[in-house]
Amino acid sequence: MEISPHMTMNSLNSFFAGISTGIIIFQSVVIAPLVFSQLKDGSAGPFLRALFPRSSVFKKLHLTSVLLMLVIATTNFLVLLI
């Protein structure tokens, strides 16, 4: 079976989408409860309010790169069809 560039890009898109989902779940399930259990003096809230916007910037950059790869893959696939 021959592997086309389109299949490779779809695999990469799925991989990166999975990474994004994993990061979001990890932050919600592991990081937030851990911070609240370790920072008892009420500083967990401000810490998380400072952390999550910064991680949101990373997630937005990651999502932008995934969407860009999807556009490139679709464009390359359409060019191959023509």
C-alpha positions in Angstrom: 0.0 0.0 0.0 1.4 3.3 -1.0 1.3 6.1 1.5 0.2 9.4 0.0 1.2 12.8 1.3 -2.5 13.5 2.0 -2.7 10.4 4.2 0.4 11.5 6.1 -1.0 15.0 6.7 -4.3 13.6 7.9 -2.3 11.4 10.3 -0.4 14.4 11.5 -3.5 16.4 12.0 -5.1 13.7 14.0 -2.0 13.3 16.1 -1.8 17.0 16.9 -5.5 17.2 17.6 -5.1 14.3 20.0 -2.2 16.1 21.7 -4.3 19.3 22.1 -7.1 17.2 23.7 -4.7 15.4 25.9 -3.2 18.7 27.2 -6.6 20.1 28.0 -7.7 16.9 29.8 -4.4 16.7 31.7 -4.7 20.3 32.9 -8.2 19.8 34.1 -7.8 16.3 35.6 -4.3 16.4 37.0 -2.8 19.9 37.3 -5.8 21.8 38.8 -6.6 19.3 41.6 -2.9 18.9 42.4 -2.5 22.7 42.7 -5.6 23.0 44.9 -4.3 20.1 47.1 -0.8 21.5 47.5 -1.5 25.2 47.9 -3.8 25.4 50.9 -3.5 29.1 51.8 -5.9 30.3 49.1 -3.2 31.0 46.6 -4.3 28.2 44.2 -7.0 30.3 42.6 -4.7 33.2 41.7 -2.0 30.8 40.6 -4.3 28.9 38.2 -5.8 32.2 36.9 -2.2 33.2 36.0 -1.3 29.8 34.6 -4.2 29.0 32.4 -4.2 32.1 30.2 -0.6 31.5 29.4 -1.2 27.9 28.5 -4.2 29.1 26.5 -1.8 31.1 24.3 0.2 27.9 23.7 -3.0 26.0 22.8 -4.1 28.7 20.4 -0.7 28.6 18.6 -0.9 24.8 18.5 -4.4 24.9 17.1 -3.4 27.5 14.5 -0.5 25.2 13.3 -2.9 22.2 13.1 -5.4 24.3 11.0 -2.6 25.6 8.8 -1.4 22.0 8.2 -5.0 21.0 7.4 -5.3 23.8 4.8 -2.0 22.9 3.3 -3.0 19.2 3.1 -6.3 20.0 1.5 -4.8 22.4 -0.9 -2.1 19.9 -1.9 -4.7 17.2 -2.3 -6.8 19.4 -4.5 -3.8 20.3 -6.6 -3.1 16.6 -7.1 -6.6 16.0 -8.3 -6.4 18.7 -10.9 
